[in-house]
Amino acid sequence: MLSRASRPATPPQLHWLPPVACWSERLRALGEADEAAWAELVALANAGLEAVETLSLDRKLTRLFGKAPPPQLSTRSVRLALLASSTVDHLKPAIRVGALRHGLWLDIHTPPYGQISAALLDKNSELHRYKPDCVLFALDARHVLSGIDASGTREYAAAALDGVLEDIKRNWRLVQDAFGCRVIQQTLMPVFPALAGNNEHRLPASAAWLTEEINQRLRAMADAEQVDLVALDTRVTQDGLAAWHDPALWFRAKQEVHPMAAPVYGELIGRLLAARQGRSAKCLVLDLDNTLWGGVIGDDGLDGIVLGQGSARGEAYVAFQRYVRDLSRRGVILAVCSKNDEANALEPFDKHPDMVLKRADIACFVANWSDKPSNLREIAARLNIGIDALVFADDNPFERDIVRRELPMVAVPELPEDPALYTNCIADAGYFEAAAITAEDFERAGQYRANAEREGLRASATDLEGHLRSLDMELRWARFDQLGLQRIVQLINKTNQFNLTTRRYSEAEAVAVMKNPRALSLQLRLIDRFGDNGVIGIVIGEFAPGNSDMVIDTWLMSCRVLGRQVEQATLNLVAAEAARLGARRLVGQFRPTPKNGMVREHYPNLGFQKLDETEEGITRWALDLGGFKPANVIMNIVQAESVAA
């Protein structure tokens, strides 16, 4: 047990997650290591757990599944090497549970205490034998800044800062060269007290100021080196240092992160790993009454709802709307799911002077008297995204509960009673964690709105061919290039539904494909009269050893463009490129996952013949290029130097 002195006054909480009824009883009832038990463990992880509950859940996870992931989870597993300069054994259960919360199986390797450099440099070390998928550097500020003289000049401080950052960068590159895997760097926790007070920057070699300087420089350096950050300094500033760090525990056990803060620390790591696996949410679905404004529009009328200047609640709703609008501009899709007459529900969007969100911001607007689980299914179908890509924000505990029971795959934040806290609730939850931001992210909301217009046109068309001709489509394609690299990697690592193999690529691996003159690499962009759909397709192929088969390693597309002959047009391009490279046959593989069932018949539908099938349901298909005839498609196909925006 922790002594009273070592307990933070207010430890950070997973406050956006609800309590789960009979949590302990449900945990104790688990006794079989099967898919149902895994689903139950994920459900139990999605509760507002504290440190003791987190430990209990991790023990059950380990007891049921041991060190090896279950076969059905093979495409959702991560091998994480945790390289730390402080004691982190107390954090490993929370990191595993944080990954579990996002549906990931996580195995963790930690080198012996204080042996980071030895583990990296020794090619025979256990770390090298482990071959991690991801490496997390969790460096503590006291070790990083040891030996620096606080009385040093500005020039001395600058040289010390450069030296620290060079050491960090060297370790990143050692990992990237040795394992070709993703690197995560934890920012330094601001544990040092100020020596000069408010104007600490005037003492440039002080540990407190150097910590701040390093954290800011790390951000730019991480962008340049394609490294992800865990912004621990930002979280500590938000919660207060005492919530995260106890000097007594540091001096007794070299624990930098307080054990009571471990659940939130694990969540920060888990959501970042999930984002790199394409498991971040895509769409925020909003209730209206008492969620975007105070009151009930159908009863109170336009003049009676609480919104805007004149009241604290009204201003809080405006602030929440502003945050939601900015999420949309960053690439999050917005939808409305409200029990209302549609005309009443639309009126504030069109007429209220203090309404920040406008009708044009909402990609899918559903207001009726049906139950919300049914409407959420309808929203996912209209947007052509997985229902597990939705986050549903509703002030009503009853509606939240029924959605959680009927649609456990939908994220439902536990909105607080005070609307002033809505923004923090959504932000802290990290549902829309972004490992990278591309130019296309800023265009996504508009792309989904335009897609709704296309669907409206399709519904009114009398024949499919006439509908496709009316779209005036142009498919632009290019081989992989440096300009489009970030978007290519983002698509490969986030696309789950129209993805034949769901293989993931690091940026280094994508660069290797780009530089290989014998590899097939295609990126595709679709434009029509409603606008630019962005980069919507990626294909990667390589020759099989010793023969002329071009093996399609990756074929993925955005679900937004299905049903527009893009699949056939892409095959035309793939066949032509493969033939140009000397291939005589295309060989494609379908690897089933929980999400990609929609493309099970992709290859046979395109004329491929089945070669074989494994016990796990993995199928291989072949297409003879000698007899291939390109399909007639209703679009203009143009080769471009680059298709990046």
N, C-alpha and C positions, 0 to 999 in steps of 0.2 A: 504494500500500500504506500502511496505517496504521503509524505508528511504534509501538514497544513501549510508549512512555509513553501513547499515545492508545488503547490497547486496554483495555477493561474487564477486570478480573481474571476475573470470571465473568459473561459477558453473559447476559441472559434468554434462555431456550430455549423452543421449542415442544415441550416434553418429553412431552406427551400424544400426539403424532403419531409414527408408527413410521418407521423407515428404509424406503426403498423400493428393492428390488433393481434393479440396472442403471438407476438413476435418470438418470445422464448419458447413457447410450446411448439410452434411451427419448426423452429430450428432443431429442437430435441427430437421431433418426429421423423427427421430425415435419416434414413438408414440404408438407402440403395444408391449406388453410384451410377445413375442413369440420366438420360436427358431431362426427365421430369425433375429430378433432384437439382440438376444444374439450373433449370428455369426457376425453381423455388429459391435457390441461393441468390440468383440475380434479383428476384423480387424482394428478398429480405435485405439485400444490400441497398436497395432503393428506399431506405427508411432513414430518419434522422438519427443515425447511430452516434453514440459516444464511444470513448476509447475502450471501455470494457466490453461493450457489445461487438465492437469491431474485432477484438481479439477472439471472442467466442465464435464469431462467424468464420474467421480465418482458420481456427482450429478445426471446425466442422468441414470446411472446404478441403483442407489438407488431409484430414482423416478419410474423407470419402474418395478423393481423387488422387491423393499422393503427389508425386512429382511429374507425372506424365499427363498431358491433356487428353480428355476423352476423344475418341476418333471423330465424333461429330463436330468437334470444336477445332479441328486441325487448321482451318483457314482463319481462325480468330485467336491465335496464340502468339505471344510475344516473349522472347528471351531477353531479359533486361539485365545488363551489368550495371550495378550501382557502385560507382567509384567515389568514395567519400573520405574526407579528412577528419571526420568526427565519428562518434558512435551512431550507427543507424539501424542496428538490429531491431530496435523498438519501432522503427518506421516500416519495416518490411511487411508485417501483416496488414497495415493500413494501405500500403501501396497495392498489395494483391487485391484487397477488398475494393479499392478505388477502381482498379481495372475490371473486377467482377461486376461492379455497378454498371459499367458500360458494355457488358457482354464479352469481355476479353479474358482469356486464360493467360496468366502471367507467371513466368518462372524468373526468379531473381538470383543472380550471382553477385557476391561481394568478395573482393580480395581481402586478405588479412589486413588488419588495421595499419594504416600508415604505409601501405605498399603499392600505392597507385603507380608510381613511376616504374617500379620493378615489374609489376604485372603487365604494363604496356610494352616495356622494352624487351622483356624475355619472351622469345617466340615459343618457348616450351612451357610457359606459365599456364596455370589452370584457366585464366581468362582467355588465352588464345585457343585452348582446347574447347572452351565453352562456346565460342563463335556466336556472340550476341547479335540479336536483331537491332538492338538499340543500347546506347550507353548514356547513362545519366551521371554527370559530374556534379556532386553535391559538396562543394568546397565551403568551408567555414571561414569567416573573415579573419579570425584570430590567426589561423595558420597562414592564410594568404598574405597577410600584412605583417607577419612576424619579422622583427629585425629592422623595421623602418623607424628612423629617428624623427619624432614629431617636431623637432626644432629645425628640421632641414629647410633649405631655401626652396623657392618655387622651382628652380632648375633641378634640384635634387629630387623634389617630389615628382616632377614630370618624368625623370629618368626611372624612378622607382615604379611609377605607374606603367610606363612602357614595358619594363621588365616583367611585371606581374602579368600583363596582358599577353606578352609574347610567350610566356610559359603556358598560359591557358590555351592559346592558339596552337602551340606545338602539340599539346595533348590531344586537341581535337583532330589534328591532322594525322597523328599516330593512329587514332581509332579509325578514321576514314580510310587510311591507306591499308591498315591491317584487316579490317572487317567490311569495309564498304557499307557501313550501316549508319543509321540516323544517330545524331548526337544531340543530347539535351544538356543544357547548362543551367544550373540553378544560380540565380543572382545572389549576391552576398546579403546576408541578414545584417541590418544596421544595429549591431550590438554595442558599439562603442559610445560612451558618453562624450558630449562636446567638451572641448578644452577652452574654447573662446566664446561659447554661447551663440547668440543669434548670428554673428558674423564669423562662423567657423571657417568660411572660405578664405579668410585672411590668414589662416594658419594652414597653408597648403599641404603640409606633410602630416597633419593630424590623421589618426586612424579613422575618425568619424567622417572627415571630408574625403579622404581617399576612397572609403567605401562607396560614398555617393558617386564619386568620379568614375570608379571602376564600373559600377552598375550602368551608368550612362554610356560609357565606351563599349561595354559588352554588347549593348543593343545594336550599335552600328556594326561591330565586328561580327556578331552572330548573323546579321543579314548578309554580310559579304561572304561568310563561310558556309552559308546554308545550315546553320545550327538553330535549333529551337530553344527558347528560353522558358524556364519556370520562374515567373516574376515574384519570387518570395519577398523581395523588398517592398513591392507594391502591396501585397497582402498584409505584411506586417504593419505597414503604415496605416492601412485601413482598420485593422483590428487592435493595434497597439502592441508594442514590443512585449509587454508583460503577458499577453495572451499566448505568445509563441516561444518565449525564451525565459529561462530562469538561470541566473548566474550560478546559483548553488548547484544545480544539476550539471552545469558545465564543468565546474571544478571537481565535482564528485565523480562524474561518469563520462565526461566529454560528450554529453548529449546537447547538441545545439538546439534542435527542435524539441519542444516540450512534449512529453508523451500524450498529454491531453489534447494537443493540437494535431496529433498524428492523423486522425480521420480526415481532417481538411487537407493536410499535406498529401495524403494518399489520393484524395479526390483530384487535386491539382495535377498530379502525375497521370492518374488514370484518364482524365478527360483529354489530356494532350496526346497520350498514346492512342486513344480512340479516334481523335481527329485525324491522325495520320493513317488510320485504318478506314477512313471515310465514314465514321460512325457519329459525326456531329449531326444535330438536327438541322433541317432546312427551312422549316415553316413555322411561324408563330401564329397560332389561331387564337383570336380574341373574342371573348364575350363583350357585350356592349354596356348594358345597364349596370351601374356601380363597378364597372371595370374600366371603361374609357371615359365615363362621366358619372356623376352622382345622380341617383334617382332613376326613375323608370320612364323612358321616353313616351311609351304608350299611355301612361297615366298622367304624367306631369307636363307633357308637351314641350315644345322647343324652348319656351321661356322658363320652364320650371326645372329643367335639369341643372345640376351644379357643375359648372365648367368655366374656367377663366378667372379673371381678376374679380376681387370682391370677397373671396373667402379662401381660407387655407386649403380646404378640400378641393375647391375648384382649381386652384393653382397647382395642387398636387397632380390632378388628372392631366392638366396641360403638360406638366413636366414628364409624366409617364408617356403621353402621346409623343412628345418630342423625342424621347429615347427610342420608342418603337419606330418612329419615322426614320431615325438615324440608323437603326438596325436594318431597315429596308434598303436604305441607300448603300449600306455595306454589303448587301447581297442576300439578306434573309427575306424569304417570301412571307407576305402578310395575308391572312385570311380572316374572315369573320364568321362566327358560329353563334347565332343568337336566337333565343325564343322570342320572336317578335313578328309583327306584320312587317313585310319588307319595306313598304312605303314609309312607315314610322321609323324604322331602323335607318333608312337612308337619309332622312331629313336633316339630322345634325351634320352629316358629311357635306351636304349641299348648301345648308343655310346658316348654320351657327357660326357667328363671327370669330369665336375663340377655338374652333375646332382645328387642331393642327393637322391631323390626318384627313386626307381627302379621299373621295371615292376612287380616284386614280391610283392611290397607294395600295389598294386592296386587290390582290390578284384573284381572289375567289370570295364572293360575298353570299353567305347562306343565312337567311333569316326566315324562319317558319316556326311551326309549333311541333315539329317532330323531335324525338329524343336526340340528345347531343351525340351519343355514340354513333347513331346512324348518320347524322350530318357530318361527323368527322370522317367517316368512311367515304361519304360522298365527296368531301373536299379533297381527300387524298386521290380519289379516282379522277376528279376533274383536273387536278394539277399533275396527274401522272407521276406521283411520287409514292414511296412506301409510307404506310400509315405510321411506321416507327420513326419517320422523319418529322412528325408533328410535335409541337409543344402547345398545350392547351392552357390558356390563362383565363381563369374564371373566379370571380369573387365568392361564388356560392359554394359552400362546403358540400352540399348535397350533389351538385353537378360534378364537382371534382371527384367525389367518391364513386359515383356511378360510372364515370369514364375510366377511373382506375380499375374498377372491377370488370367492366365489359371490354376495355381495350388496354390491357396492362403494358402494351408496347408503346403507348403514347405517354410522353413526359407531361406530368401535371404538377406544376409548382404549387406549393402550399402558400398561396398569397396571404400576406398578413391582413388584418382588419383595416389598418390605416393605409389609404392609397399613397401617402407620402413615401411608403416603404416598398411599393410595387417595383420601382426601377431597380433598387438594390437587390430585391429578391431574384429577378430575372438575370441581372448581371452576375451576381454571385454564383448562380447555379451553373453557369458556363455551358448551357445547352448548345450554344452556337460557336463553341471554341473553334478558332481558325488558326491552323498551323501556318498558313500562307494566305496572302491577299493578292489577287490578280485584278487586272483592269476589268475582266469579265464579271467579277463579283459585283462591281458597282452597277453593272447593267442587268443583273439577273432578274430583279423585280419587274423591270420593264419587259424582259423577255417572256416572263410567265403571263403578264397581262396581255401581251400581244398574242401569246399562244391561245388564250381564252377567246380572243377575237377570231383566230383561225378556226377554232373549234365551232364557234358560232356560224362562221361561213360554211364549214363542212356540213353542219346540221341542215343548213338551208339549201345546199346544193342538191341537184337532182341526179347527178352521177359523179362517181369518184374521179374519173378522168377530167371532167369539167372543173371539179374543185381543185385538182392539182394544177391544172393549167392556169387557173385564176390566181394562184399564189405567186407566179413569176419567180420560181426558185432558181437560185444560182448556188452550186456547190463548188466552193473553192478548196483546193487541196495543195499541200506542200509536204516535202519531206521534213523530218525533224530539223529544227534550227535553234540557235541560241536564243533568239527573240521569243520563241514560243515555249521554251523549256519549262518555265515555272508552271504554266497552265497545263502542259502535257503531264508533268508529274502530279499536279493536283488532281487532274481527272483520273489518272491511273489509280491513285490511292483513295479516291472517294467514291468512285462509281461501283455500285454493287448489283444493280438489277440487270441492265443490259451489259453484261460482262461475262464472256464465255469461260474465263478461267479465274478471274479475280486475283491474278498475280499482281503483287505490288512491286514498284520500282523506286529505288532511291534516285536522287538526281544524278549521282555518279553513274549508276547503271543506265539511265536514260542517255547520258552523254556518250557512254560506250556504244550504245546502239546508233546514235547519231553519227559517230565517227567511223562506224564500220561500213565500208563501201559495199559489202556483200549482204548487209541486213536490209530488210524491208521496213520502212518507217513512214507512216502516213498520219498527218493531222488534217482534219476536215472542218470547214466552217460553212454554215448554211445561212443564206440571206434570202429573204422574200419580200413581198410588197408590204408586209406588216412590220418589217424591221430585221435586225441582225440577231440571229439565234446564237451567235458566238461559236466557239470551237465545240463541236458536238460529237466528234469521233476520233478515235485513236486505234491504229492497227500496227502491230509489231510482228515481224516474221524473220526467221533465220533458217538457213539451210541445215537439214539433218546431216550428221556426220557421214561422209562417204557416199552420198547419193544426191540426186537433183530434186529432192522434195523440199519445198518451202513450207516450213512448219509455222503455223500462225500461233504465236505465243500469247498474244493479247489482241482481242477485238472487243472494243467497248464503244457504246454510243449513249448519248443523252436520250432518255425516254421521251423528251419533249418532241422529238422529230419522228417518232415511230408512225408508220402508216403513210409515209410520204415518198416511198420508193428509195429512201436513202440507203437502206441495206443493200438493195440491188446495185445502186450506183457505186457504192463502196466496193462491192465484189468486182465490178468492172475494173475499178482502179487497182485493186489488189492483184487481180489476174494479170493486168497489163504490166504492172511493176515487177511482179514475180517473173514473168516471161522475159522482161528486159534484163533481169539479173541472171537468167539462164535456168530458171526452174521449169520442170516438166509437169509437176503435180503440186497442188496445194493440199496440205494436211492440217485439218483443224481439230481442236480438242474442246470438249465440253466437260467442265468440272462442276458438278452440282453443288450449290451452297443453299442455305436457307432462304436466300433472296433472289437467286437468278433463274428460277424456274421458268420465267417468261421466255427465255432464249433456248429452252431445251430442244426445240425443233428448228433452231436457226439454220444449221447446216443442211439438214435434209430439205428444208423449204427452199434453199438456194441451189439444190441439185447435187449436193455432195452425197457420196455413197459411204455407208457405214463400213468401217474396218474392223473394229473390235470394241469390247466393253468389259470393264473390270467389275469385280464384286462390289466396289464402292459406287458403281454407276457412272464412272468416268468413261466417256465414249470418244472414239476417234473417227474422223470422217475425211474422205479424200475426193478431190476434184481433178480430173485429167485436163490439163490446160490445152492439150492438142486438139480436143474436140469442143473447147469452150466457145460459146457465142455470147457476146455481151448482151445484156438485157436492154430493151428500149425503155428509157426512163424520161419522165417529163420534167426535165430540169436542164439548165445550162451548166456544164462541168468545165471548170477553168483551173489550170495549174497556175499557182502564184509563187513568187519567191518566198513569201511567208504569209501565213494566215493569222498571225498574232495581231491583236488590236494595236 
